[in-house]
């Protein structure tokens, strides 16, 4: 596949993308577990059809010690027994946050399920993680960024 636009070769990209990356760095310092952040990134990227983000986040998660079984079961997390109740609540919130138009927003039940497991700081981090990965997914899908060549940790420090 050929990219429609070489995003990172444009003069505007460094001015814009650095802010998205900075938001991601801020989330790394939150109390939301790194494993949960990656599960959110993977599930949102599956829903949004973003191959580039799936390539990155599955490889980074595996390099950080995530198991193949869990990575393979993210798409069908409801039927899988390998996720904690907190992770399941985060994945449910992710789905609702990605599919806003399909369900008229995030239901109170979905929010309350997440709130049982995460405090306000973690809920904000979780919500921002969902919003951020949606932004990256849309950038990559709209510009048709190819996937498959990512090396774990490739963008560390950027």
Secondary structure, DSSP 8 states (H G I E B T S, - for coil): ---SS-GGGSTTHHHHHHHHHHHHHHHHTSSS-HHHHHHHHHHHHHHHT-HHHHHHHHHHHHHTT--HHHHHHGGGTTT-SSS-HHHHHHHHHHHHHH-HHHHTS--HHHHHHHHTT--HHHHHHHHHHHHHHHHHHHHHHHTT---S---TTTTTT-
